[in-house]
Amino acid sequence: MRQQLNFSKKEYFGNFAINFLEKELAICIWY
């Protein structure tokens, strides 16, 4: 149970980081 929670937490922060980087890259490309 705890391992599953840690995995989903990593996945959540990983997706957040990817979305943030994609936004940063989009801003760099547009501006």
C-alpha positions as CSV (number, residue, x, y, z in Angstrom):
1,M,0.0,0.0,0.0
2,R,2.8,2.4,0.9
3,Q,4.8,1.6,-2.2
4,Q,1.8,2.3,-4.4
5,L,1.3,5.6,-2.7
6,N,4.9,6.6,-3.2
7,F,4.8,5.5,-6.8
8,S,1.7,7.6,-7.5
9,K,3.3,10.6,-5.7
10,K,6.4,10.2,-7.9
11,E,4.2,9.9,-11.0
12,Y,2.2,13.1,-9.9
13,F,5.4,15.2,-9.4
14,G,6.9,13.8,-12.6
15,N,3.9,14.8,-14.7
16,F,3.9,18.2,-13.0
17,A,7.6,18.7,-13.9
18,I,7.0,17.6,-17.5
19,N,4.0,19.9,-17.8
20,F,6.1,22.8,-16.4
21,L,9.0,22.1,-18.7
22,E,6.7,21.9,-21.7
23,K,5.2,25.3,-20.8
24,E,8.7,26.8,-20.4
25,L,9.8,25.4,-23.7
26,A,6.6,26.8,-25.4
27,I,7.3,30.2,-23.9
28,C,10.9,30.1,-25.2
29,I,9.7,29.1,-28.6
30,W,7.0,31.7,-28.8
31,Y,9.0,34.6,-27.4
